[in-house]
Amino acid sequence: MKNEEPKFKKIAQGADSLSLGISMVVAVIIGVAIGLGLRNLTGAGWTLWIGVFIGIAAAILNVYKAYAKQKKVFDELAEDPRYTYKKEQQDKYDAEDEDDKY
């Protein structure tokens, strides 16, 4: 049997990429909603900005988590023996070139 690609793989990958953008917008909107709730609860206008900053911080945290996840995947890929062959060959040729200099 040949390995077949799942039917909805491309759709799932696209949704995963799109989810970061959506989560950033949703985080800011939720933060603004918290700020509006605090403003209505306390009557102080500056509490809206607390919610805005909470939303922005949550959006930045989402970006950092996505970055960390992708970095982990690429680090594992870099250690894959299929891709270290060229690096080993390049190191070998570099060592031979240094020997020829002297």
Phi, psi and omega in degrees: 000139180268145180289117179259144178285137179304150187299319186252025183298314181295323179294319180294320179294320178295319178294324178295319178292321181289331184296331179295314179296318179295318182294328177294314180296316181296322180297317179292319179297317178296321177298317178296320178298320176297317179297318177296321177297318178295321180296317179291327181286317185262334182086358180267124183293332183289343180291340174301320182292332175299314179296320178299315180294324176297317179296317179295319178297320178294322178295317178296321178297321177298319178296317180297318180296320178295320178297314181298321179295314180292322179297320179298317179297315182290327176294320177295323179293323180293331180273357180294130183300335179296334184253354179271349182300312181296323179295318179296319178295319180295319178297321180296316180292324177296320179295321179293322179295322179293324178293326180289336181292329187263000000 
